């Protein structure tokens, strides 16, 4: 049996100790990931706002032919049909609670859209959206829990106030139109509350598809009696009605529905303040409703509020 040889210092294995890289602070990756998710969701809301308001301006062009309620019925119905084909919701598997949520979501969609379109027959588009935004803004104020959220709410509120001042210094607003818009504002707040719950309880866009079907059914008795005769007399109106339904219903609601799942309600509510700004631009480009200096200042304030709420958002 061989005798073990002693190990001399020169034979001792040499190890090279490399300096350890400093550890990243705990939560850095998750915070960065959350911020990316928030910014991505904010972009969805921005794209939704652009699509919705330009679609609304396009739909406005059909009002002389089919009326506000007729146009609303057409665009909601077309959007519901397209989404049903694409999503194919498994409604037979929904629970009673999910069905109730979908119906409530559909009611909020019908009220929000119906009265908003009835309102913009009487009130300029940018001003109408500014009034309607009071619903999400009040909801955001109620749900706010941090002082930073309060800053963005006040900034958005200042922008809304400038829109009101602009409207008061010009042509007086139609009181019936304002009343319609206020009803739409309340429905908009309900849309946010119910829509976020439905988005979490049903996979994909099934809740949105079901809600649009409910809204279309509710709108048919009111809108189809004026829309159908106009379409039979002039089928080329569909060349405007179909793009308007995609831009003003299917695309924006799909984008908002996706964003709802990723954003806290207060942040989502403040981001919607972009809509009056986009509506002002759409009204100028498509309807020749030129904004004033106050209107442009209001746009700057609401865009700042939206950007600030996104960059400082936390889950």
C-alpha positions in Angstrom: 0.0 0.0 0.0 1.6 3.3 -1.0 2.5 5.8 1.6 0.6 9.1 1.3 3.0 11.9 0.3 2.9 15.1 2.3 1.6 18.1 0.5 4.1 21.0 0.3 3.0 24.6 0.1 4.0 24.7 -3.5 1.7 21.9 -4.2 -1.3 23.5 -2.5 -4.1 24.2 -5.1 -4.3 27.8 -6.0 -7.7 29.4 -6.2 -8.3 32.8 -7.8 -11.0 34.7 -5.9 -12.8 37.1 -8.3 -14.5 40.1 -6.7 -18.3 39.4 -6.4 -20.6 41.7 -8.4 -22.9 43.7 -6.2 -26.3 42.3 -5.8 -29.2 44.3 -7.3 -31.6 45.7 -4.7 -34.5 43.5 -3.9 -37.5 44.2 -6.0 -35.6 46.0 -8.7 -36.5 43.6 -11.4 -40.2 43.4 -10.4 -40.4 47.2 -10.2 -38.9 47.5 -13.7 -41.2 44.9 -15.0 -44.2 46.6 -13.5 -43.2 49.9 -15.0 -42.9 48.4 -18.4 -46.3 46.8 -18.0 -47.8 50.1 -16.9 -46.3 52.0 -19.8 -47.5 49.3 -22.2 -51.0 49.5 -20.9 -50.9 53.3 -21.1 -50.0 53.0 -24.8 -53.1 50.7 -25.2 -55.3 53.5 -23.7 -53.7 56.1 -25.9 -54.3 54.0 -29.1 -57.8 53.4 -27.8 -58.5 57.1 -27.4 -57.2 57.9 -30.9 -59.3 55.2 -32.5 -62.4 56.0 -30.4 -62.5 59.7 -31.0 -61.7 59.6 -34.7 -64.3 56.9 -35.1 -66.8 59.1 -33.3 -66.0 62.0 -35.6 -66.5 59.6 -38.6 -69.8 58.4 -37.2 -70.9 62.0 -36.7 -71.0 62.3 -40.5 -73.8 59.7 -40.7 -76.1 61.5 -38.2 -78.0 63.4 -40.9 -78.8 60.1 -42.6 -79.5 57.6 -39.7 -79.6 59.8 -36.6 -77.5 59.5 -33.4 -79.3 56.5 -32.0 -79.4 54.8 -35.4 -75.6 55.2 -35.9 -75.0 54.0 -32.3 -77.1 50.9 -32.9 -75.3 50.1 -36.2 -71.7 50.5 -34.8 -72.4 48.5 -31.6 -74.2 45.8 -33.6 -71.5 45.5 -36.2 -68.8 45.4 -33.5 -70.6 42.7 -31.6 -71.0 40.5 -34.6 -67.3 40.8 -35.5 -66.1 40.1 -32.0 -68.5 37.1 -31.6 -66.8 35.6 -34.7 -63.3 36.3 -33.5 -63.7 35.4 -29.8 -66.5 32.7 -29.8 -67.3 33.2 -26.1 -68.3 30.0 -24.2 -71.3 31.5 -22.6 -72.8 28.2 -21.6 -69.9 27.7 -19.2 -70.4 31.1 -17.4 -71.6 31.1 -13.8 -74.6 33.1 -12.7 -72.3 35.7 -11.2 -70.4 36.0 -14.5 -73.7 36.4 -16.5 -74.8 39.2 -14.2 -71.5 40.9 -14.6 -71.7 40.7 -18.4 -75.3 42.0 -18.5 -74.4 44.9 -16.2 -71.4 45.6 -18.4 -73.6 45.6 -21.5 -76.1 48.0 -19.9 -73.2 50.4 -19.0 -72.0 50.2 -22.6 -75.4 50.9 -24.1 -76.0 53.9 -21.8 -72.5 55.3 -22.2 -72.6 55.1 -26.0 -76.3 55.9 -26.6 -76.4 59.1 -24.6 -72.9 60.2 -25.6 -73.9 60.0 -29.3 -77.2 61.7 -28.6 -75.2 64.4 -26.8 -72.7 65.1 -29.6 -75.6 65.9 -31.9 -76.0 69.0 -29.8 -72.6 69.7 -28.2 -69.1 70.0 -29.9 -67.1 66.8 -29.7 -64.2 68.0 -27.6 -66.4 69.8 -25.1 -68.7 66.7 -24.9 -65.9 64.4 -24.1 -64.6 66.8 -21.5 -68.0 66.8 -19.7 -68.2 63.0 -20.0 -64.8 62.6 -18.5 -66.2 63.9 -15.2 -67.5 60.4 -14.6 -64.0 58.7 -14.6 -62.5 61.7 -12.9 -64.8 61.5 -9.9 -64.3 57.8 -9.8 -60.6 58.3 -9.7 -60.9 60.8 -6.9 -62.9 58.4 -4.8 -60.5 55.6 -5.3 -57.3 57.6 -4.9 -55.2 56.6 -1.8 -51.9 58.5 -2.3 -51.1 62.1 -2.4 -49.4 61.8 -5.8 -52.6 60.5 -7.3 -54.3 63.6 -6.0 -51.8 65.8 -7.9 -52.7 64.2 -11.2 -56.4 64.4 -10.5 -56.1 68.1 -9.7 -54.1 68.6 -12.9 -56.7 66.7 -15.0 -59.5 68.7 -13.2 -57.8 72.0 -14.2 -57.8 70.8 -17.8 -61.4 69.9 -17.6 -62.2 73.4 -16.1 -60.5 75.1 -19.0 -62.6 73.1 -21.4 -65.7 74.4 -19.5 -64.5 78.0 -19.5 -63.9 77.7 -23.3 -67.4 76.5 -23.9 -68.9 79.2 -21.7 -67.0 82.0 -23.4 -68.3 80.8 -26.8 -71.7 79.6 -28.0 -73.9 78.6 -25.0 -74.1 74.8 -24.6 -77.4 73.0 -25.3 -78.7 72.0 -21.9 -80.4 68.8 -23.2 -77.1 67.8 -24.8 -75.2 68.4 -21.6 -77.8 66.3 -19.7 -77.3 63.4 -22.2 -73.5 63.7 -21.7 -73.8 63.7 -17.9 -75.8 60.4 -18.1 -73.0 59.0 -20.3 -70.5 60.2 -17.7 -72.1 58.2 -15.0 -72.3 55.1 -17.3 -68.6 55.6 -18.1 -67.7 55.3 -14.5 -69.8 52.1 -14.2 -68.1 50.8 -17.4 -64.7 51.0 -15.6 -65.9 49.4 -12.4 -67.8 46.5 -14.0 -65.4 46.1 -16.9 -62.4 45.5 -14.8 -64.2 42.8 -12.8 -65.4 41.1 -15.9 -62.0 41.2 -17.4 -60.6 39.4 -14.4 -63.4 36.8 -14.1 -63.6 35.8 -17.8 -60.7 34.8 -20.0 -59.6 36.8 -23.0 -62.2 39.1 -24.5 -65.2 36.9 -23.7 -66.7 39.5 -21.3 -66.3 42.3 -23.9 -68.0 40.2 -26.6 -70.9 39.3 -24.3 -71.3 42.9 -23.2 -71.4 44.2 -26.7 -74.1 41.7 -27.6 -76.2 42.9 -24.6 -75.6 46.5 -25.6 -76.6 45.8 -29.2 -79.8 44.0 -28.2 -80.7 47.0 -26.0 -80.0 49.5 -28.7 -81.9 47.7 -31.5 -85.5 48.9 -30.7 -84.3 52.5 -30.5 -81.9 52.7 -33.4 -82.9 50.2 -36.1 -86.2 51.9 -37.0 -84.2 54.9 -38.3 -81.1 53.1 -39.5 -82.5 50.3 -41.6 -84.7 52.4 -43.9 -81.7 54.7 -44.5 -79.4 51.7 -45.4 -82.0 50.2 -47.7 -82.3 53.5 -49.5 -78.6 54.0 -49.7 -76.4 50.9 -49.1 -73.2 53.0 -49.7 -73.7 54.4 -46.2 -72.2 51.1 -45.0 -68.9 52.3 -46.4 -68.8 54.8 -43.5 -70.8 52.8 -40.9 -68.4 49.8 -41.0 -65.2 51.7 -40.5 -66.9 53.8 -37.8 -68.0 50.8 -35.9 -64.5 49.3 -36.0 -62.8 52.6 -35.0 -65.3 53.7 -32.5 -66.3 50.3 -30.9 -64.4 47.2 -31.7 -60.8 48.4 -31.6 -60.9 50.9 -28.7 -63.0 48.7 -26.4 -60.7 45.7 -27.1 -57.6 47.8 -26.2 -59.2 49.3 -23.1 -60.4 45.9 -22.0 -56.8 44.7 -22.2 -55.5 47.7 -20.3 -58.1 47.4 -17.6 -56.5 44.1 -16.5 -53.1 45.6 -16.1 -53.8 49.0 -14.5 -55.2 50.1 -11.1 -58.6 51.8 -11.4 -57.2 55.3 -10.4 -54.4 55.2 -13.0 -56.8 53.9 -15.7 -59.2 56.7 -14.9 -56.6 59.4 -15.2 -55.3 58.0 -18.4 -58.7 58.4 -19.9 -58.2 62.2 -19.6 -56.4 61.8 -22.9 -59.8 61.4 -24.6 -60.9 65.1 -24.5 -57.5 66.0 -25.9 -57.8 63.5 -28.8 -61.4 64.5 -29.3 -60.4 68.1 -29.7 -57.9 67.0 -32.4 -60.4 64.8 -34.2 -63.0 67.5 -34.1 -60.5 69.9 -35.7 -59.3 67.5 -38.4 -62.6 65.9 -39.4 -65.4 68.3 -38.3 -63.7 71.7 -38.6 -64.2 72.4 -34.9 -61.1 74.5 -34.3 -59.8 74.7 -30.7 -59.1 77.9 -28.9 -56.0 78.9 -26.9 -57.8 77.7 -23.8 -58.6 74.4 -25.5 -55.0 73.9 -26.3 -54.0 74.7 -22.7 -56.5 72.2 -21.5 -55.1 69.6 -23.8 -51.6 70.2 -22.3 -52.9 69.8 -18.8 -54.7 66.5 -19.3 -51.8 65.0 -21.3 -49.5 66.0 -18.4 -51.8 64.4 -15.9 -52.0 61.2 -17.9 -48.2 61.0 -18.4 -47.5 61.7 -14.7 -50.0 59.1 -13.4 -48.4 56.5 -15.7 -44.8 57.2 -14.7 -45.5 57.2 -11.0 -48.0 54.3 -10.9 -47.6 51.4 -8.6 -49.7 48.2 -8.5 
